[in-house]
Amino acid sequence: MLWVYLLLLLLLFMEVFFKYATPVIYWILIVFWIIIFVFYFKKIKSLEPHSSLLKLLLIILAIDAFRTFFESLYFGAWYTSYSGLIPIGVFNFLAKQEVVFIPKFFNLVAAILVLTLIIKKWISSEISEKTIINELVTKQIKEIKKLSIAVEQSANSIVITDLEGNIEYTNQKFTDISGYTAEDVLGKNPRVLNSGEQSKSYYGKMWKAILSGEKWSGEFKNKSKSGRLYWEQVTISPIKNDLGKIINFLAIKEDISRRKESDLKLLEQKSLFETMFNSITDAIIITNTKREIVLANKGMENTFGYSLNELLEKSTKILYVDDENFKNTGKKVFDESVGVVDNNLYLNTYKKKNGEVFNGETFGVKLFDTHKQWIGNLGVMRNVDERINFINEIKLAKQKAEESDQLKTEFLNNMSHEIRTPMNGVLGFSEMLSNPNLSDEKRQNFVNIIQNSGRQLLQIIDDILEISRLETKQIKVREEEICLNNFLFQLFSIFDIKAKEQEMPLYLKTGLSDKESTVLIDGVKLNKVLSNLLGNALKFTNKGFIEIGYTLNNNEIEFYVKDTGVGIAPEKHKVIFERFSQADKELTEKVGGLGLGLSIAKENAQLLGGEIQVESMKGKGATFSLTIPYKPLSPSVEIDNNCAKKTILIAEDEEVNYIYLETLINDLLKLDVKIVHAKNGQEAVEIIKNNETIDFILMDLKMPIMSGFDAAKMIKEINPNITIVAQTAYSTTEEKEKALAMGCDDFISKPINREGLKLVTDKYLVLQ
């Protein structure tokens, strides 16, 4: 029963819904069709005159829109009245046959009008457009035919492929070049032409470009059907439809094999030219008419130090030493009014990148183009410093040869003199020895003279033999274990006797302890070098002092012999080491000698693996130095010159006494101290002024220049806290009191022994 009620209720609802819904829909349609009609009407008015077919279509649509609007209005009013929303009289009026006839008649008129327009206007327009289309098609067929003929007759190969690269079309030129007909390759991939020269990555880049819609250009080395290799310049373009989608690929290929061969030959010629151009050692530049460099060879870098990049577009002004040289050099070459330039060379002064100036021999010529227009210049420059130097060297060699002849003559004369003088003594005094009336005193004196003359002759013979052995490379180096301190002390002892005979102070300075100075060295050769230097120092020093010693610098031992003698002019520093050469012939004639000593010393120094040098000025003494490698016997010994040690100043003018005190302190007392030597009182005062590390002074009271008394007084004024122990051979009460009054703290008498020195060092040095 319930279902019946629900069904009745639903039917009632649907009846009410349709009663009101239908009129509403009609009136909505009326509004829409009014809008559509107005839209069509405006579009018809805005169309261009040539759009006749579209305009006709819009008129038909406008008529149909108006017809639909009219029908919707009629039936909308009808259903609205029928539903009771407006008076029912409207429905009754509209339902009359004569009224119903109006919309139906209007609908018929609209249909007839549309059909008429279609028949008259549309069909004629369509026929007209079809005619136009046919004409366009005919025209396009003609154009396509022309294009096809052009493609077929093109001088370039043309290939069209699908998206996968399969060939869809080739022209005749493709067949001519590759040997493949269209039937051979249609449907195949162009890789049939692949020669294997290009890598996969090369093709990968190509596909990436064209698949992205870009045009790609490049070169392929392909292989023809017969196996011939050839080069092609290829441009591949994507072909797109109206929607911009890629549908094919077009490849236009040009055979560039001959061009490649020409390029290769040109490249070979260019390479050959560059090789020849850069192999020329002379500097070559090509400039424009403004003297700006456009090309330069490798010789420019070797001659001037500039790289090519540094020279390009630069003015040649940077090559000249000054502006005047730049303006005046090669005026004829750079003068536009001069046509032909002579081939004469000219000398000029140039400047390198680093500022170094040199003489250059220069050749310049004008350059012209095919129209005989001056376009620039060619310049060839050669550094002739070596040639000039060579010429100068030849002149110098000639001069030296002449000097050598003179030296040989002088040497022979000198040797004759040097030999005859002692021979005269030997022969003369040996003849006198036969006199039975000679006293014993005179006889002994004559014997001494004969022996000295014999030793002098022996020395001359030794020097000549030494030079001969050195020249023939017969001398070998024999290293042995030597303590340099002992070695130099023995040498010092020998020459100190000669120095005392000349009343010349001789000093010895050692730079290492005995253990550190024990080295492997050829002592014979070292002795020859140092003995020669000491002998010369004694020979040419009349006043002042002579000092021999050594220091350790950068794993090299530097021996030196310093004197305050006549000195050597700087221009003679090299000459004195040459054989038979002497710095001052007049002076040598007075003191004697063959001029072989320093030459022997130099060659022995080289055998020791070192070199000998001199620092000297005329009249200001000389310092000869011998530098050789340091070869300690105990390599593990580490020398520390910077460790904190007590420092003792020994003021002593007698070198033997100084060496004795130094040996007592280092070897017997074994004090770990640093020792400084002053040769006189003034030097002791200067050392105290410049050295604040002195802890203890052993002061000799009797010294030249300034006595120990005066030095002690001045030192105490400088540093009252420093300890001064006076040492003298005169131990009188007066002298002791005077020393104490001058500032000395204690007194020690000579000869100084180990115990006496230990007492004062324990008291004032070690216990501090």
Phi, psi and omega in degrees: 000322180297319179298326179294315180298318180296320180295317178297320180296319180295319179295320179297317180297316181295323179296318180293318182300310183289335178298322183258332184292319184298313178300321181298316181298319180300315183290329174295317178299322179301314181297313181301315183290331173297315180298315181297319180297314180299319179300312179299318183298317179293319179298320179299320182290328185273351183289148176287156182299328184283353180268056187293318183293319178292323179295318178299316180298320180291325178296315179299317180295324180292319177298314181296324179293319179293319178300316181294322178298315182297314179298317180297323179293318181296306183288333176296317178293321180301306184290331179292318178292321181296327181280353178088007181282335172231171184304140181295343180295331178296319180295317181297323180291314183289340182277353179293148184297321183290334178278320179298331181297328186298305180295326180292320178294319179297321178297320179294316179300317181297319181295317179297318181297316180296315180297320179298315180297320181296315183293314187278313188268309188296310184295319179294321179294320181295320178296319180296316180293323178296322178297315179298316180298318179298320178296317179296319180297316179299317180296317180293324177298319178296316180296317180298321179296317177299315181297319180297318178296318180298318180295316182294324182266007182298145177285351179251151173286137178234129181228133175243131180235165173276187185293338180268001177091006180282135187287129177249338181204143170220150177263180185294326182296327176301316180293319181300320185276312187274336184087352178268132173280169178300320180296331180293326191246347182302130181085354180257164180274144179299354179295351175298340180269353187297127179268350182087003181284321180274147182279166177296325180295328179297313178292326180298319178294323179297311181296323179298321182290310187287328178291336178274002177093006181266155174279142181234137177232142180185187182239141176237139169258105187256171179235128182282175181299328180276355180098000179288135178269138179211158182255142177228138170270121190239136171236122181246126181237138174288140174258125185244151175275187183297337180271001179084010180271136180288128181241337180207173173233135180249124179245123175249121189235135180242132178286114183244025182300314180295320179297321178297316178298318179296317178299319180296316179296319178297319179296319178296318178295321178296316179297318178297317178298313181297320178298312179295316183300316184273345178278345177288123184288334177292152177282127180234133176227150171241129183239164170274187183291346179267008180066031174261136187285127177249342179204142178214150180263178181296333179299334178296319180293319180291325184275317186251341180090002179265141171278166182300318182297329180285342184260331185303133178067006177269150176288146179293359178301330182291347182270346186263153184290331178202173182297325182297316177298319180298318183288321188272336185290127174059044181302322181293327181291320187262008177270119184296333183284345181269125181273294182264135181250136178289165185263021181289143175272150177223152184262136181218165179255121182247171181226130178281171179301323181278005178094354181290134182261141178213161178273132182233132173271127192236141174232130181230147180211149178280152176243136182233151176274187183294340178265014180061030175267134180293121183244349180166199185218155173245129179235133177241125183235137181229129176287115183252017177302318181296319179295316179297317179296321179298317178298316178296322179294323177297316178298318180294320179297320177298317179296319180293323178298318177296318178294323181298317177300319179293320179297318180298318179297315179296321180297315180298317178296318181294317180295321177301317179294314183295326180280317184293327182298305178292329178296325177298320178294318182295308183291317183295308184284334176291328176292322179293333181296338180285351178287116183288347183271003180291141175285159179298324181295314180293320180302316180294322179296319179295321178299317178299319180296316180298318180295315179298318178296320177296318178296323178297317176297319179298320179296320178297315180297318179300317180297316181295317178295322179298316178298318180297316180294319179296321182292326181266009177057038181270349185271130179252152177272128178235101182280146178214166180281121182222135170271113185299325180299313179293319181301311181291327179294319178297316178297318178300316183299321180293311185280342178294327178297314178296322181295319180293327176298326178269003184056045182243120178296132176239125184244151180236131178235124176249144185254353184223164173287169181301320181293317181290332183270003176278111188228170172264121184199157174276099185294328181297313181290321177298320179296321179297318182293307185291323178297319178297316181294318178293320179299316178295320180299316179292326183291323188250014179240120181257335180210161182104235181203169173229138182227135175236142180184191179205159175222161177252120181225120175051049177063027174228141176264128179247106173277149178216149172232116185245136177221168178246036185277210189290337180078172183226133178295142183306323182291348179260001186299324180274326185296323187295342180270358177273152183294140177067008182263144180222138184293319182225100186296322181296318179292322181295324179299330181283319185263346179088172178124152182264348184082026180251343189302308183290330175296318177296319180298318181296315183289326175291326176297319178294323176296329178282358181083019182233196178214156182242137182223166178224142171236120185196155172228149181301123178082002184237027177078180182212150174233111175265134181234141177239117181250123180226159179296144179271116180239080183292150178289329179245091184299338184284349181292125179255126183262120181242101181273357185252002181291153183284108178235157170291148182240128178249131173259121176255111177265103187207123181276337178274116185296325179297318178296320179297314180298322179298313180295320179298320179292319177302314185290314186279315190263327182265308178281339179053047177277133179275077185228164173257135185247133177241139184249131171242132187271348177202173184297321181296318178295325178297319179295317180297322179296318179296322179297323187257000184222107182273001184267359180291127182254335191206139182234129168259109191251113171286133186278334182251102180219156178287167177068301176218131181287166178293330178299306182295322180295318179298318180298314182291323180294320179295328176292325179284314183219093184296340186272351183285143181271127178238122176249118181282143176227131181201160177277348180254102185258042178286159180297321182297316182293322179295316180295320179297320180295316179295323180294328180280354176120356179292144181271337181201180188219136176224133186267146173273148357288137182275129177252176184298315184295317181295318180292324180296323180299313184287324179290322176296323184286317190250341186249302186292322184279352180291000000 
